[in-house]
């Protein structure tokens, strides 16, 4: 009898081990859909325009958010395509050489489609650091340019952003660091992602009309547009996603209340 009990116990241990391994593999391969939100710190890089490069840009924190899909490609690789809404631009405050105090701000809204590739280290289910790199493309939705300066040349003007002063399409790349965590939530595992990424635009944001001098450039130092105005940004986001596939039943729940029981002699009860 002891030999039979030993065999049953051994088979049970092997079965539980295999089920747990399958459960873990299912979780790692599960596609998840979620939402993300956070803060973006936008600025502009003025290529080949030394006067504008020297102007101090104030740190501005703008909200952003969107949707993403987490697609595992293996144990350490994943794709995470996303659509996000954010703001790009700059905020400049300084004293002009004429003595005027100048405030110049660009705030332009975009919707981006992004394709991040993640390289992760699954140290623990709740602690998985990862590197992310990817490409992004955006479409301008609207926004404003504001300039306010004191005497001797006073000005306080706000204009709506259009094709004359801001390019319609954005293209760029990004890279950053993050941490993934899988947290048990009933029959599913909640996926949480915290990341920080740096973004660099590749396309000049000056409008064609400004470049061709068909309209006066709403610029701080001069009306003549030189070089290129490239958007940059630093983003910190938190994402929460739910896997589309439920986790397999826990094999350790054999003796739950809905299991049947039978009596074995005087030694006790066994469940199945």
C-alpha positions as CSV (number, residue, x, y, z in Angstrom):
1,X,0.0,0.0,0.0
2,X,2.8,2.4,0.8
3,X,4.3,1.7,-2.6
4,X,1.1,2.7,-4.3
5,X,0.8,5.9,-2.2
6,X,4.4,6.8,-3.2
7,X,3.7,6.3,-6.9
8,X,0.5,8.4,-6.7
9,X,2.4,11.1,-4.8
10,X,5.2,11.1,-7.4
11,X,2.8,11.3,-10.3
12,X,1.0,14.2,-8.6
13,X,4.2,16.2,-8.1
14,X,5.2,15.7,-11.7
15,X,1.7,16.7,-12.9
16,X,1.7,19.9,-10.7
17,X,5.2,20.8,-11.9
18,X,4.2,20.4,-15.6
19,X,1.0,22.3,-15.1
20,X,2.8,25.2,-13.4
21,X,5.4,25.3,-16.2
22,X,2.6,25.4,-18.8
23,X,0.9,28.1,-16.8
24,X,4.0,30.2,-16.7
25,X,4.6,29.7,-20.5
26,X,1.0,30.7,-21.2
27,X,1.4,33.9,-19.2
28,X,4.6,34.8,-21.0
29,X,3.1,34.3,-24.4
30,X,-0.3,36.0,-23.7
31,X,-1.1,39.1,-25.8
32,X,-2.3,41.9,-23.5
33,X,-4.2,45.1,-24.3
34,X,-4.0,48.2,-22.1
35,X,-4.0,51.9,-21.5
36,X,-1.1,54.2,-20.6
37,X,-0.7,57.7,-19.3
38,X,2.0,60.0,-18.0
39,X,4.0,63.2,-18.5
40,X,5.9,64.6,-21.5
41,X,8.6,67.2,-21.3
42,X,8.7,68.8,-24.8
43,X,11.4,71.0,-26.2
44,X,12.8,72.1,-29.6
45,X,16.3,71.6,-31.0
46,X,17.3,74.4,-33.4
47,X,19.8,72.9,-35.8
48,X,22.2,75.3,-37.5
49,X,20.7,78.4,-35.8
50,X,23.1,79.5,-33.0
51,X,20.9,82.4,-31.9
52,X,18.0,80.2,-31.1
53,X,20.1,77.4,-29.7
54,X,21.3,79.8,-27.0
55,X,17.9,80.7,-25.7
56,X,16.9,79.0,-22.4
57,X,14.0,76.6,-22.7
58,X,11.8,76.2,-19.6
59,X,10.8,72.8,-18.4
60,X,7.1,72.2,-19.2
61,X,5.2,69.1,-18.1
62,X,2.3,68.2,-20.3
63,X,-0.1,65.2,-19.9
64,X,-0.2,62.4,-22.5
65,X,-2.0,59.1,-22.9
66,X,-3.1,56.3,-25.2
67,X,-3.6,52.6,-25.9
68,X,-1.1,49.8,-26.4
69,X,-0.9,46.1,-27.2
70,X,1.8,43.9,-25.6
71,X,2.8,41.1,-28.0
72,X,5.5,38.7,-26.7
73,X,7.9,37.3,-29.3
74,X,9.6,35.0,-26.9
75,X,10.9,34.9,-23.4
76,X,13.0,38.1,-23.7
77,X,11.5,40.0,-26.7
78,X,8.2,41.8,-27.2
79,X,6.5,44.2,-29.5
80,X,4.3,46.9,-28.0
81,X,2.6,49.0,-30.8
82,X,0.7,52.0,-29.4
83,X,-1.4,55.0,-30.3
84,X,-0.8,58.1,-28.1
85,X,-2.0,61.7,-27.8
86,X,0.6,64.2,-26.7
87,X,1.9,67.8,-27.1
88,X,5.1,69.0,-28.7
89,X,6.7,72.4,-28.6
90,X,8.8,74.7,-26.5
91,X,8.6,77.4,-23.8
92,X,11.1,80.2,-23.8
93,X,11.5,83.1,-21.4
94,X,14.4,85.5,-21.6
95,X,15.5,89.2,-21.8
96,X,16.0,90.5,-25.3
97,X,19.1,92.6,-26.1
98,X,16.7,95.6,-26.5
99,X,15.7,95.2,-22.8
100,X,12.3,93.6,-23.5
101,X,11.2,90.6,-21.5
102,X,10.1,87.9,-24.0
103,X,7.8,84.9,-23.5
104,X,7.6,82.7,-26.6
105,X,5.7,79.3,-26.5
106,X,4.7,76.7,-29.0
107,X,2.1,74.1,-28.0
108,X,1.1,71.7,-30.8
109,X,-1.1,68.6,-30.3
110,X,-0.3,65.3,-32.1
111,X,-1.5,61.8,-32.3
112,X,1.3,59.3,-32.7
113,X,1.5,55.7,-33.9
114,X,4.6,54.0,-32.4
115,X,6.3,50.6,-32.7
116,X,8.5,49.8,-29.7
117,X,10.7,46.7,-29.5
118,X,11.4,45.6,-26.0
119,X,14.3,43.5,-24.7
120,X,13.6,42.3,-21.2
121,X,15.2,40.4,-18.4
122,X,12.5,38.3,-16.6
123,X,14.2,38.1,-13.2
124,X,10.9,37.6,-11.5
125,X,7.2,37.8,-12.7
126,X,6.9,41.0,-10.7
127,X,10.3,42.5,-11.7
128,X,11.3,42.5,-15.3
129,X,13.6,45.3,-16.4
130,X,13.6,46.0,-20.1
131,X,15.2,48.2,-22.8
132,X,13.0,49.7,-25.5
133,X,13.7,51.3,-28.9
134,X,11.4,52.2,-31.7
135,X,10.1,54.4,-34.4
136,X,7.2,56.8,-34.3
137,X,5.1,58.8,-36.8
138,X,2.6,61.5,-35.9
139,X,-0.1,63.7,-37.3
140,X,-0.6,67.3,-36.2
141,X,-4.1,68.0,-34.8
142,X,-3.8,71.7,-33.9
143,X,-2.3,74.0,-31.4
144,X,-1.1,77.6,-30.7
145,X,1.9,79.8,-30.9
146,X,2.1,82.6,-28.3
147,X,4.5,85.6,-28.1
148,X,4.4,88.2,-25.4
149,X,7.1,90.9,-25.1
150,X,7.3,94.2,-23.3
151,X,8.6,97.6,-24.4
152,X,10.3,99.0,-26.4
153,X,8.5,96.8,-28.9
154,X,5.4,95.6,-27.2
155,X,3.6,92.6,-28.5
156,X,1.0,90.1,-27.1
157,X,-0.3,87.8,-29.8
158,X,-1.6,84.2,-30.0
159,X,-2.1,82.4,-33.4
160,X,-3.6,79.0,-34.3
161,X,-1.0,76.6,-35.7
162,X,-1.5,75.8,-39.3
163,X,0.5,74.6,-42.4
164,X,2.0,78.1,-42.7
165,X,4.0,77.7,-39.4
166,X,4.1,74.0,-38.5
167,X,4.6,70.9,-40.5
168,X,1.7,68.5,-40.6
169,X,3.7,65.2,-40.3
170,X,6.1,64.1,-37.5
171,X,8.6,61.3,-37.8
172,X,11.2,60.3,-35.2
173,X,12.7,57.6,-33.0
174,X,13.0,56.9,-29.3
175,X,14.8,54.8,-26.7
176,X,14.5,54.2,-23.0
177,X,14.2,51.9,-19.9
178,X,11.3,50.3,-18.2
179,X,10.1,47.8,-15.6
180,X,7.3,45.2,-16.3
181,X,5.4,43.5,-13.5
182,X,2.8,40.7,-13.7
183,X,0.4,40.7,-10.7
184,X,-2.2,37.9,-10.2
185,X,-5.8,39.1,-10.5
186,X,-8.2,36.2,-10.3
187,X,-8.1,34.1,-13.5
188,X,-5.8,36.6,-15.2
189,X,-2.5,38.4,-14.5
190,X,-2.5,42.2,-14.6
191,X,0.5,43.6,-16.6
192,X,2.0,46.9,-15.3
193,X,4.6,48.8,-17.2
194,X,6.6,51.8,-16.0
195,X,8.9,53.4,-18.5
196,X,11.0,56.5,-19.3
197,X,12.0,57.3,-22.9
198,X,13.8,60.0,-24.8
199,X,12.4,61.1,-28.2
200,X,14.0,62.8,-31.2
201,X,12.2,64.1,-34.2
202,X,13.8,63.9,-37.7
203,X,11.6,66.2,-39.8
204,X,11.9,70.0,-39.7
205,X,8.8,71.5,-38.1
206,X,9.1,74.9,-39.8
207,X,6.2,75.5,-42.2
208,X,6.9,75.8,-46.0
209,X,5.4,79.3,-46.0
210,X,7.8,80.5,-43.4
211,X,10.8,79.0,-45.2
212,X,9.7,80.6,-48.5
213,X,9.0,83.9,-46.7
214,X,5.4,84.0,-47.9
215,X,4.3,84.8,-44.4
216,X,6.4,86.4,-41.6
217,X,7.8,83.8,-39.2
218,X,6.5,84.2,-35.6
219,X,10.0,84.0,-34.3
220,X,11.8,85.6,-31.4
221,X,15.1,86.9,-32.8
222,X,14.5,87.4,-36.5
223,X,11.9,86.9,-39.2
224,X,14.3,84.9,-41.4
225,X,14.0,81.2,-40.7
226,X,17.4,79.4,-40.9
227,X,18.4,75.8,-40.1
228,X,15.8,73.4,-38.8
229,X,13.5,73.2,-35.8
230,X,13.4,69.6,-34.6
231,X,11.1,68.4,-31.7
232,X,12.5,66.5,-28.7
233,X,10.9,65.1,-25.6
234,X,11.3,63.1,-22.4
235,X,8.3,60.9,-21.4
236,X,7.5,59.0,-18.2
237,X,4.5,56.8,-18.5
238,X,2.6,54.1,-16.6
239,X,0.7,51.4,-18.4
240,X,-1.8,48.8,-17.3
241,X,-2.9,45.9,-19.5
242,X,-5.0,42.7,-19.2
243,X,-4.1,39.5,-21.1
244,X,-6.6,38.3,-23.7
245,X,-6.1,34.7,-22.6
246,X,-7.0,33.4,-19.1
247,X,-4.5,31.6,-17.1
248,X,-5.0,27.8,-16.8
249,X,-6.6,26.4,-13.7
250,X,-4.3,26.1,-10.7
251,X,-3.5,22.4,-10.2
252,X,-3.0,23.0,-6.5
253,X,-6.7,23.6,-6.1
254,X,-7.5,19.8,-6.1
255,X,-9.1,19.8,-2.8
256,X,-11.6,22.6,-3.4
257,X,-15.1,22.6,-2.1
258,X,-16.6,21.4,-5.4
259,X,-14.4,18.3,-5.6
260,X,-15.9,14.9,-4.8
261,X,-14.7,12.8,-1.9
262,X,-14.6,9.1,-1.2
263,X,-13.9,7.1,2.0
264,X,-10.9,4.8,2.2
265,X,-11.3,2.4,5.0
266,X,-10.7,3.9,8.4
267,X,-7.6,5.9,7.5
268,X,-9.5,9.0,6.1
269,X,-10.7,10.6,2.9
270,X,-9.2,11.2,-0.5
271,X,-10.3,13.8,-3.0
272,X,-10.2,13.8,-6.8
